[in-house]
């Protein structure tokens, strides 16, 4: 492009800025002078490779089964996506705490934290007082406070409901407990309907608008018009109401990406980059099977490793190398090579133990801890306690209740 062409475009730009009223004011000697906003017509060019942060490989995010492209460019209230999180912590033999994994899609277990404390208060009432154990019973109050705040821009008296898959869901006890303690309605998808870009709850007195949905239904089942078309658990049209900002959903849709065990690998890097801080807690060293060198290392040392499927939970899809048969190891190696993206590995860490009353005596059993963090408009709050999960089988490190694990009360004392 020659000089005359550039000059012509420069003059054209000034006229366009004047016509559109794109101005700014310069204040001098108490007077304001309105000027055209300076604009240079030569664009600054930055290659995509330089523009992208590349803290997490984009291929890893886009290949995650829980990645929802529909959530791109969706604004959520207060810019909060994770209102409730359950972070699994373990303690190794030297007393150091590690973050084992994050539960940010539909964290569960908090009702058992509350019920465990209730049991302790009955069987050890004096001990709780004598040891000045920090309370956890105010968790539902903190949660409903945040949920109401999230709906405050939609109504003076926000209507909050808890959406459950129904009585056959494994966490239904928790759903009923939390709804009761928060004083909100427990609903299923069939109890809700979308009309005129709003969500309503069916009642004996007619329809009542819903402002906040605390969902305990996985994202892919929420709206059959957008996600799984055969879902009977969700509400037709819910996604579009959510996208318009006419209802708030807790946790935000798409959080399942953060539950992906392969994404977990990059959490320390995310903390350093976005917060400009070093992580306070260590993360368990995690190897990506999609990385050839890390895959070779894992296969070579598989008897010293725990191999996990990236999107399984509840203790399923896991191989503990030093406790597996040759056949099981061979099968896993075959699966890893066949679909490496779906696996990660971590070194076997012998969890710390705690005394448990088993068969009439105190015996040591391996434990982990899941504290629950609430993020609302007023910031992050963590009740001083959590769900301590116990590997009840002697010698086991699997604490999941679905695999024979149990739980115990967690006392935080001064």
C-alpha positions, 0 to 999 in steps of 0.5 A, a space after each residue: 500500500 502506497 503513501 497516498 492510500 495510507 493518507 486517505 485511510 487516515 483522513 477517513 478514520 478521523 472523519 469516522 471517529 468524529 461522526 461516531 462521537 468517539 472522543 475523550 476529554 482533556 482537562 487543563 486549567 479547570 476546563 475540559 477539551 473534548 478531542 477525537 480519540 487518537 487512533 493509529 491505522 496501522 494495526 499491531 500484529 501478534 501471532 496466535 502462538 504469542 497471544 495464547 497463554 498456553 498454560 493448559 494445552 488447548 487440546 487437553 481442554 477441548 478433548 475433555 468429555 465435560 467441556 461444554 462449547 455451549 458455555 463459551 461467552 456465557 456471563 455468570 453472576 459475579 464472575 463466579 463459576 465454582 460456588 461449591 468445591 470439595 478438595 481432596 487432601 492427603 497427608 503423607 508419612 512425613 506429615 506434608 499435606 497434598 492436594 489429591 484432586 479437585 471436585 468442582 462439578 458436583 461436589 458431594 459428601 457435605 451432608 455426611 460431614 454434618 451428620 458425623 458431627 451430629 453423631 459426635 455431639 450425641 456420643 461425645 457431648 462433653 468432649 466437644 465442649 472441653 476441646 473447643 471443637 470448631 463448629 461445622 453446623 453453620 454450613 447450610 446457613 453459609 450456602 443459602 446466604 450465597 445462593 440468595 445473594 446470587 439471585 438478588 439481581 433477579 428478585 427481591 426475594 429470590 426463590 432457590 431450589 435444589 434440583 435432584 435426579 430423584 430417589 434412585 440417585 446415590 446422593 439422594 440423602 444428601 439432597 434431601 438433607 441440604 434442602 431441608 436444612 436450607 429451607 428450600 424446595 427439593 425438585 426434580 426436572 419434571 417439577 420445573 417448566 420454562 415459559 417466556 424465557 424464565 424457569 417456573 416451579 409447578 405448585 398447587 397454587 400455580 407456577 412460581 418463578 425460580 431464580 437460583 437452581 442448586 443443581 445436583 444433576 450432571 450437566 449433560 442431563 440438564 436440558 434435552 434440547 441442548 445436551 443429551 436428547 434422551 434425558 428425563 432428568 432435566 428441563 427443556 429450555 433451561 440452558 437458554 434461560 441460563 444463557 440469557 441470565 434469567 436463572 442462576 445455576 450452581 455450580 456453573 455448567 462446564 465445571 467438569 473440565 476442572 474435574 478432569 484428572 489430566 487438567 489437574 496436572 496444570 493447577 500449580 501452573 495456573 496458580 502461578 500464572 493467574 494469581 502470581 503466587 506459589 501454591 500453598 499446598 503441594 500437588 501429587 506428582 501426576 503423569 500424563 499418559 498422552 505424553 510419550 515420555 511420561 507414559 513410558 516412565 509409568 509403564 516401566 514403574 507401574 508397580 509403584 504407581 496408581 493409574 486412574 481414568 481421567 473422568 472416573 470417580 468414586 474409586 472406579 477406573 483405578 489400578 493400584 500397581 503394588 496390589 494388582 495382578 499381572 493380568 490386571 497390569 497387562 490389561 491396563 497397559 493395553 488400555 493406556 496405549 490404546 487411549 492414552 488421553 483417558 489416563 493419568 498416573 501418580 506415585 503410590 502415596 501411603 496415606 496417613 492413618 488415624 485410629 479407628 474403632 474396629 472389631 472392638 479395638 482401636 486399629 490404624 486405617 488410612 484416611 484423607 480429608 475433603 474440606 468444602 469451600 464456598 465462594 460467594 459475592 462476599 468471598 471464600 468461606 471454609 467451614 473448619 472441618 470437612 469429611 474425613 474418609 477412611 479406608 476401612 479395609 486393612 492395608 487399603 488406601 481406597 477411601 471411597 464409600 463405593 469401594 468399602 470406605 467409610 468416614 469419621 468426624 473431623 475436629 478442628 481444635 485450637 
